[in-house]
Amino acid sequence: MAKSPNILKKVLPILLLGGAGFAAYKAVNLSSSIDSLKFDFKDVVYKGIKSFVLSLNVRFDVINPSNSAYTIEFISLDLLLPDGKIVGQIRQPNFNTEITKKGISTLTLVSKTNLLTGGIGLATEILNFFSGAALPDITVKGRIRANGILLNINEVVKLSK
C-alpha cells in the first residue's frame, strides 16, 4: 500500500492532462463541424390574411454533410420586405429539434403577425402589397443556435402563394 500514493501522483496528472486535451479536441471538432451545417431557405409561402393576421410559412432545408448529430436549440428570425419593413417574426426559444441523419431535413416554421399592431396605415400598406400580382422577395434575417453555437442567417428568398 505504500507505493499507491506514488503511482497516484504520477498517473493523476497524466489522466487530467489527457482529459483536458480530449475536451479541447471535442470543442474544436464541434466548432469546425457546426460550420458545415447549412441552412437553405427555399421560400416563404403567403398563406393569406384573416382578421388582419398575416400568415406566412418559412420552408428551409437543414443540410448536414457530416455524421454528427446536431440539436437546433432556438430560432429567432425576422421576415423583411425589400424596403426593410418587418412582416413576420419567428421566435422559438425552445425549438430543440435534433438533426441526426446525414443529408437533408426539411423544416417549416409558421409566422402569424397581427397587422393592426403597427397601426392602420401599415396594415393597409401591407394588405395592398400582398394583394398585388407580383409578390416581393423576402429577406430572412436572424439567428439559429445549434449545439450552443450561434449561426447568423441572412438570405433573400422568393415569396410564393
Backbone as CSV, one residue per row, in Angstrom:
resi,resn,N_x,N_y,N_z,CA_x,CA_y,CA_z,C_x,C_y,C_z
1,MET,0.800,-1.199,0.000,0.000,0.000,0.000,0.846,1.267,0.000
2,ALA,2.087,1.174,0.333,2.940,2.351,0.396,3.225,2.907,-0.986
3,LYS,3.220,2.064,-2.018,3.511,2.527,-3.368,2.302,3.187,-4.026
4,SER,1.119,2.989,-3.527,-0.103,3.525,-4.115,-0.093,5.048,-4.241
5,PRO,0.279,5.839,-3.222,0.316,7.293,-3.390,1.316,7.748,-4.441
6,ASN,2.437,7.058,-4.610,3.409,7.439,-5.636,2.851,7.228,-7.033
7,ILE,2.150,6.123,-7.225,1.542,5.848,-8.526,0.465,6.879,-8.822
8,LEU,-0.322,7.202,-7.807,-1.390,8.186,-7.965,-0.817,9.547,-8.342
9,LYS,0.318,9.934,-7.762,0.954,11.207,-8.081,1.436,11.252,-9.525
10,LYS,1.786,10.111,-10.078,2.274,10.070,-11.455,1.133,9.919,-12.456
11,VAL,0.140,9.124,-12.111,-0.940,8.812,-13.051,-1.987,9.918,-13.112
12,LEU,-2.322,10.507,-11.968,-3.371,11.521,-11.922,-3.087,12.711,-12.842
13,PRO,-1.899,13.306,-12.840,-1.647,14.416,-13.782,-1.770,13.990,-15.243
14,ILE,-1.353,12.766,-15.551,-1.468,12.279,-16.931,-2.928,12.148,-17.318
15,LEU,-3.743,11.600,-16.417,-5.180,11.460,-16.686,-5.855,12.825,-16.836
16,LEU,-5.524,13.758,-15.970,-6.107,15.104,-16.053,-5.706,15.806,-17.336
17,LEU,-4.452,15.716,-17.700,-3.973,16.332,-18.932,-4.638,15.692,-20.150
18,GLY,-4.740,14.374,-20.126,-5.403,13.670,-21.231,-6.868,14.053,-21.338
19,GLY,-7.555,14.153,-20.196,-8.964,14.555,-20.192,-9.145,15.970,-20.712
20,ALA,-8.267,16.885,-20.303,-8.344,18.269,-20.774,-8.063,18.350,-22.274
21,GLY,-7.109,17.579,-22.724,-6.798,17.550,-24.158,-7.967,17.017,-24.974
22,PHE,-8.608,15.969,-24.484,-9.758,15.393,-25.189,-10.909,16.392,-25.236
23,ALA,-11.160,17.084,-24.124,-12.230,18.083,-24.081,-11.953,19.218,-25.075
24,ALA,-10.709,19.661,-25.149,-10.345,20.715,-26.103,-10.519,20.229,-27.535
25,TYR,-10.133,18.995,-27.804,-10.291,18.417,-29.144,-11.761,18.374,-29.524
26,LYS,-12.623,17.916,-28.607,-14.055,17.825,-28.899,-14.648,19.209,-29.149
27,ALA,-14.222,20.212,-28.380,-14.734,21.570,-28.559,-14.333,22.125,-29.918
28,VAL,-13.094,21.941,-30.316,-12.637,22.415,-31.623,-13.321,21.629,-32.731
29,ASN,-13.455,20.339,-32.562,-14.090,19.492,-33.559,-15.560,19.884,-33.739
30,LEU,-16.287,20.138,-32.641,-17.680,20.546,-32.729,-17.796,21.895,-33.404
31,SER,-16.910,22.823,-33.045,-16.947,24.157,-33.615,-16.716,24.116,-35.123
32,SER,-15.761,23.315,-35.562,-15.495,23.266,-37.002,-16.554,22.462,-37.730
33,SER,-17.135,21.447,-37.095,-18.147,20.654,-37.790,-19.477,21.385,-37.848
34,ILE,-19.773,22.261,-36.875,-21.033,23.011,-36.913,-21.023,23.978,-38.085
35,ASP,-19.822,24.409,-38.505,-19.725,25.283,-39.677,-20.173,24.576,-40.945
36,SER,-20.128,23.251,-40.951,-20.554,22.517,-42.139,-22.072,22.394,-42.210
37,LEU,-22.782,22.637,-41.107,-24.241,22.601,-41.093,-24.758,23.809,-41.863
38,LYS,-25.575,23.589,-42.873,-26.057,24.672,-43.732,-27.579,24.761,-43.681
39,PHE,-28.066,25.988,-43.855,-29.495,26.244,-43.907,-29.811,26.808,-45.288
40,ASP,-30.665,26.121,-46.018,-31.049,26.541,-47.367,-32.528,26.919,-47.339
41,PHE,-32.792,28.219,-47.275,-34.168,28.689,-47.215,-34.782,28.597,-48.609
42,LYS,-35.823,27.783,-48.727,-36.469,27.526,-50.021,-37.383,28.671,-50.426
43,ASP,-38.332,28.994,-49.553,-39.263,30.063,-49.866,-40.049,30.452,-48.623
44,VAL,-40.759,31.556,-48.774,-41.735,31.983,-47.789,-43.072,31.898,-48.501
45,VAL,-43.990,31.137,-47.938,-45.281,30.904,-48.579,-46.334,31.791,-47.919
46,TYR,-46.968,32.626,-48.752,-48.047,33.511,-48.301,-49.301,32.660,-48.133
47,LYS,-49.797,32.556,-46.890,-50.964,31.723,-46.602,-52.246,32.544,-46.475
48,GLY,-52.126,33.871,-46.554,-53.318,34.708,-46.523,-53.357,35.644,-45.329
49,ILE,-54.392,36.500,-45.353,-54.645,37.434,-44.267,-56.079,37.209,-43.811
50,LYS,-56.233,36.922,-42.541,-57.563,36.686,-41.977,-57.648,37.453,-40.666
51,SER,-58.655,38.310,-40.565,-58.840,39.151,-39.370,-57.576,39.959,-39.059
52,PHE,-56.967,40.510,-40.100,-55.749,41.324,-40.005,-54.551,40.559,-39.459
53,VAL,-54.566,39.232,-39.556,-53.412,38.423,-39.171,-52.805,37.833,-40.443
54,LEU,-51.567,38.228,-40.716,-50.831,37.759,-41.886,-50.158,36.435,-41.536
55,SER,-50.424,35.410,-42.348,-49.823,34.086,-42.120,-48.809,33.782,-43.213
56,LEU,-47.599,33.458,-42.783,-46.522,33.094,-43.689,-45.877,31.810,-43.185
57,ASN,-45.548,30.910,-44.097,-44.784,29.713,-43.760,-43.390,29.845,-44.350
58,VAL,-42.386,29.557,-43.539,-40.998,29.611,-43.989,-40.508,28.178,-44.116
59,ARG,-40.137,27.787,-45.340,-39.639,26.426,-45.579,-38.137,26.479,-45.833
60,PHE,-37.418,25.598,-45.137,-35.983,25.547,-45.364,-35.456,24.150,-45.102
61,ASP,-34.334,23.870,-45.746,-33.645,22.606,-45.556,-32.471,22.820,-44.614
62,VAL,-32.261,21.846,-43.750,-31.057,21.801,-42.935,-30.185,20.726,-43.557
63,ILE,-29.014,21.128,-44.042,-28.116,20.212,-44.735,-26.994,19.825,-43.782
64,ASN,-26.947,18.545,-43.474,-25.935,18.012,-42.558,-25.004,17.100,-43.357
65,PRO,-23.843,17.600,-43.767,-22.939,16.777,-44.570,-22.093,15.808,-43.739
66,SER,-22.176,15.925,-42.413,-21.340,15.074,-41.563,-22.184,13.985,-40.901
67,ASN,-21.531,13.114,-40.201,-22.221,12.073,-39.446,-22.546,12.524,-38.031
68,SER,-22.268,13.775,-37.709,-22.529,14.305,-36.375,-24.010,14.623,-36.213
69,ALA,-24.503,14.468,-34.983,-25.877,14.860,-34.663,-25.861,16.284,-34.119
70,TYR,-26.865,17.062,-34.481,-26.974,18.440,-34.024,-28.353,18.651,-33.421
71,THR,-28.419,19.544,-32.454,-29.707,19.957,-31.900,-29.877,21.437,-32.189
72,ILE,-30.917,21.773,-32.932,-31.258,23.170,-33.163,-32.045,23.603,-31.935
73,GLU,-31.437,24.470,-31.136,-31.994,24.807,-29.832,-32.998,25.956,-29.885
74,PHE,-32.667,26.999,-30.625,-33.640,28.076,-30.775,-33.489,28.753,-32.122
75,ILE,-34.589,29.386,-32.519,-34.638,30.099,-33.791,-35.242,31.474,-33.535
76,SER,-34.598,32.495,-34.054,-35.096,33.860,-33.963,-34.885,34.507,-35.335
77,LEU,-35.975,34.657,-36.084,-35.888,35.170,-37.455,-36.876,36.302,-37.668
78,ASP,-36.452,37.291,-38.447,-37.334,38.356,-38.916,-37.547,38.152,-40.408
79,LEU,-38.765,38.430,-40.867,-39.096,38.371,-42.293,-39.305,39.806,-42.754
80,LEU,-38.449,40.241,-43.689,-38.418,41.643,-44.088,-38.791,41.818,-45.553
81,LEU,-39.570,42.876,-45.820,-39.857,43.281,-47.192,-38.620,43.974,-47.760
82,PRO,-38.568,44.179,-49.077,-37.405,44.860,-49.663,-37.140,46.248,-49.085
83,ASP,-38.191,46.937,-48.602,-37.993,48.271,-48.022,-37.606,48.219,-46.543
84,GLY,-37.431,47.013,-45.986,-36.978,46.867,-44.611,-38.074,46.695,-43.575
85,LYS,-39.354,46.790,-43.992,-40.446,46.608,-43.036,-40.545,45.139,-42.627
86,ILE,-40.708,44.921,-41.331,-40.862,43.558,-40.823,-42.308,43.122,-41.028
87,VAL,-42.491,42.005,-41.741,-43.844,41.473,-41.971,-44.077,40.178,-41.208
88,GLY,-43.067,39.703,-40.548,-43.249,38.489,-39.763,-42.043,38.232,-38.885
89,GLN,-42.296,37.511,-37.811,-41.222,37.120,-36.908,-41.458,35.683,-36.474
90,ILE,-40.370,34.980,-36.326,-40.425,33.624,-35.792,-39.517,33.604,-34.581
91,ARG,-40.094,33.335,-33.446,-39.347,33.236,-32.195,-39.697,31.898,-31.555
92,GLN,-38.764,31.005,-31.607,-38.970,29.699,-30.989,-37.784,29.422,-30.067
93,PRO,-37.870,29.908,-28.805,-36.734,29.782,-27.894,-36.467,28.354,-27.428
94,ASN,-37.443,27.490,-27.504,-37.278,26.101,-27.061,-37.557,25.149,-28.217
95,PHE,-36.924,25.381,-29.330,-37.181,24.588,-30.536,-36.735,23.140,-30.348
96,ASN,-35.490,22.942,-29.920,-34.927,21.634,-29.562,-35.286,20.509,-30.533
97,THR,-34.946,20.703,-31.780,-35.130,19.677,-32.798,-33.778,19.081,-33.131
98,GLU,-33.714,17.770,-33.091,-32.445,17.094,-33.332,-32.331,16.715,-34.808
99,ILE,-31.196,17.044,-35.392,-30.865,16.662,-36.764,-29.818,15.560,-36.626
100,THR,-30.258,14.330,-36.785,-29.362,13.204,-36.505,-28.792,12.569,-37.758
101,LYS,-29.497,12.683,-38.841,-29.038,11.947,-40.021,-28.200,12.824,-40.949
102,LYS,-27.330,12.165,-41.650,-26.542,12.828,-42.683,-27.471,13.058,-43.865
103,GLY,-27.439,14.247,-44.421,-28.308,14.549,-45.562,-29.134,15.797,-45.303
104,ILE,-30.362,15.799,-45.830,-31.216,16.982,-45.800,-32.469,16.706,-44.978
105,SER,-32.769,17.624,-44.070,-34.015,17.593,-43.305,-34.772,18.874,-43.617
106,THR,-36.036,18.768,-44.008,-36.838,19.939,-44.341,-37.695,20.337,-43.148
107,LEU,-37.669,21.623,-42.814,-38.463,22.156,-41.716,-39.356,23.274,-42.236
108,THR,-40.527,23.421,-41.627,-41.441,24.512,-41.938,-41.805,25.218,-40.648
109,LEU,-41.625,26.532,-40.633,-41.961,27.350,-39.478,-43.073,28.312,-39.857
110,VAL,-43.946,28.626,-38.909,-45.112,29.464,-39.175,-44.934,30.816,-38.493
111,SER,-45.248,31.866,-39.247,-45.251,33.223,-38.716,-46.664,33.769,-38.838
112,LYS,-47.208,34.229,-37.717,-48.517,34.885,-37.725,-48.327,36.266,-37.121
113,THR,-48.631,37.294,-37.909,-48.393,38.669,-37.491,-49.691,39.452,-37.525
114,ASN,-50.030,40.076,-36.405,-51.199,40.943,-36.345,-50.818,42.280,-36.984
115,LEU,-51.445,42.595,-38.111,-51.083,43.799,-38.860,-51.546,45.078,-38.176
116,LEU,-52.497,44.982,-37.269,-53.011,46.190,-36.622,-52.073,46.728,-35.548
117,THR,-51.118,45.907,-35.079,-50.205,46.390,-34.040,-49.312,47.515,-34.551
118,GLY,-49.084,47.582,-35.861,-48.261,48.645,-36.448,-49.078,49.849,-36.867
119,GLY,-50.380,49.831,-36.601,-51.246,50.941,-36.987,-51.992,50.623,-38.275
120,ILE,-53.084,51.291,-38.484,-53.943,51.028,-39.640,-53.250,51.387,-40.949
121,GLY,-52.373,52.391,-40.923,-51.650,52.781,-42.144,-50.730,51.670,-42.618
122,LEU,-49.974,51.086,-41.699,-49.077,49.985,-42.045,-49.880,48.763,-42.478
123,ALA,-50.982,48.496,-41.788,-51.827,47.350,-42.146,-52.358,47.494,-43.568
124,THR,-52.825,48.687,-43.917,-53.344,48.923,-45.272,-52.239,48.780,-46.308
125,GLU,-51.059,49.330,-46.007,-49.920,49.235,-46.930,-49.544,47.770,-47.192
126,ILE,-49.467,46.973,-46.135,-49.096,45.567,-46.298,-50.200,44.780,-47.010
127,LEU,-51.466,45.087,-46.698,-52.576,44.429,-47.413,-52.483,44.707,-48.908
128,ASN,-52.209,45.951,-49.290,-52.067,46.307,-50.704,-50.859,45.611,-51.326
129,PHE,-49.784,45.547,-50.566,-48.549,44.933,-51.043,-48.757,43.457,-51.366
130,PHE,-49.444,42.744,-50.469,-49.629,41.304,-50.648,-50.779,40.961,-51.587
131,SER,-51.640,41.907,-51.886,-52.730,41.622,-52.814,-52.326,41.908,-54.260
132,GLY,-51.121,42.448,-54.463,-50.639,42.738,-55.813,-50.301,41.471,-56.580
133,ALA,-50.164,41.619,-57.886,-49.870,40.462,-58.739,-48.453,39.953,-58.536
134,ALA,-47.509,40.874,-58.426,-46.110,40.479,-58.266,-45.756,40.507,-56.777
135,LEU,-45.469,39.351,-56.235,-45.104,39.279,-54.822,-43.618,39.603,-54.653
136,PRO,-43.278,40.280,-53.570,-41.887,40.691,-53.369,-41.030,39.541,-52.853
137,ASP,-39.715,39.739,-52.948,-38.796,38.832,-52.258,-38.834,39.177,-50.771
138,ILE,-38.522,38.193,-49.956,-38.496,38.370,-48.510,-37.082,38.074,-48.024
139,THR,-36.562,38.931,-47.163,-35.275,38.664,-46.529,-35.536,37.971,-45.200
140,VAL,-34.911,36.824,-45.022,-34.983,36.088,-43.761,-33.687,36.400,-43.022
141,LYS,-33.819,37.060,-41.873,-32.638,37.520,-41.151,-32.794,37.196,-39.674
142,GLY,-31.732,36.675,-39.084,-31.785,36.381,-37.658,-30.700,35.426,-37.243
143,ARG,-31.010,34.617,-36.209,-30.026,33.687,-35.661,-30.673,32.352,-35.350
144,ILE,-29.860,31.336,-35.516,-30.236,29.985,-35.125,-29.106,29.453,-34.253
145,ARG,-29.472,28.871,-33.109,-28.446,28.276,-32.245,-28.540,26.761,-32.363
146,ALA,-27.409,26.158,-32.711,-27.309,24.701,-32.810,-26.113,24.253,-31.986
147,ASN,-26.337,23.299,-31.108,-25.284,22.774,-30.220,-24.544,23.889,-29.492
148,GLY,-25.276,24.922,-29.089,-24.691,26.005,-28.303,-23.958,27.056,-29.105
149,ILE,-23.930,26.933,-30.417,-23.206,27.887,-31.265,-24.215,28.684,-32.093
150,LEU,-24.097,30.024,-32.047,-24.998,30.884,-32.810,-24.557,30.973,-34.264
151,LEU,-25.518,30.795,-35.140,-25.270,30.909,-36.574,-26.123,32.046,-37.112
152,ASN,-25.509,32.984,-37.834,-26.239,34.108,-38.410,-26.898,33.693,-39.714
153,ILE,-28.120,34.182,-39.901,-28.897,33.895,-41.107,-29.211,35.225,-41.783
154,ASN,-28.989,35.312,-43.083,-29.341,36.488,-43.859,-29.486,36.047,-45.303
155,GLU,-30.712,35.658,-45.674,-30.966,35.149,-47.025,-32.193,35.813,-47.628
156,VAL,-32.140,36.052,-48.917,-33.286,36.567,-49.659,-33.928,35.391,-50.369
157,VAL,-35.250,35.247,-50.156,-35.987,34.125,-50.752,-37.231,34.640,-51.457
158,LYS,-37.754,33.823,-52.333,-38.971,34.169,-53.071,-40.182,34.011,-52.175
159,LEU,-41.131,34.907,-52.340,-42.418,34.806,-51.680,-43.366,34.166,-52.680
160,SER,-44.023,33.102,-52.287,-44.941,32.420,-53.199,-46.296,32.240,-52.532
161,LYS,-47.277,31.969,-53.365,-48.638,31.748,-52.842,-48.943,30.272,-52.805
